[in-house]
Amino acid sequence: MWAWSEKEYSVTNEWGRMELTQQTNYFSVSHKKGVIVFFVFCLLFFGASLLDTINRTDESADVRHYLMLISLGFLLVFFLYQLAHCLRWKLTVREDAIIIKDISGKEKLYPIRQITRVTIEDRPRKPLEKNILLFVSGKKIAKVSSVGFYNFAALCERLKRDGIPFYENDTLISPLELEQRMLMWFRRSRSLHGPPR
């Protein structure tokens, strides 16, 4: 059950207007529907291609035909795994803990005070996309993207509010610089995807 444990209101200036936003201690981070639709489309496409290739098998099939069958089979399994991961993986933030549900359905609870660092990972080929990696005692527990997940900004804001240090290239980021970067990420994601619904 979703409950509002703490209501904090802040004024932000986006799209040329002032708006009141509500922050809460309970929210979930999960894959966006566009990512799921992409993997469903790829699964259907490669599945149909595999079936078509199997139907065209005859006695005169050569090595290229069998290599095509094997590669389409690997792609089908890969996209099936990715779709299952998108549908099952979820990160839930509670008042004092983060719960990560993996592809097998197992949930692991990590108290927020145990998170030792957050590392910002740049994507060289995708300059608008940033990843954050959450670490507990040097062990990576989650990787969240600014483009493919709901509530990325809320997760960053919550971690920043709880005093978790953010690093980029093993350099500690100051709170002021982090605030500016988060505002830039938020503006870029809104310009790519439009205002939130």
Secondary structure, 3 states (H helix, E strand, C coil): CCCCCCCEEEEEEECCEEEEEEECCCEEECECHHHHHHHHHHHHHHHHHHHHHHHCCCCCCCHHHHHHHHHHHHHHHHHHHHHHHHHHCEEEECCCEEEEECCCCCEEEEEHHHEEEEEEEECCCCCCCEEEEEEECCEEEEEEECCCECCHHHHHHHHHHCCCCEEECCEECCHHHHHHHHHHHHHHHHHHHCCCC
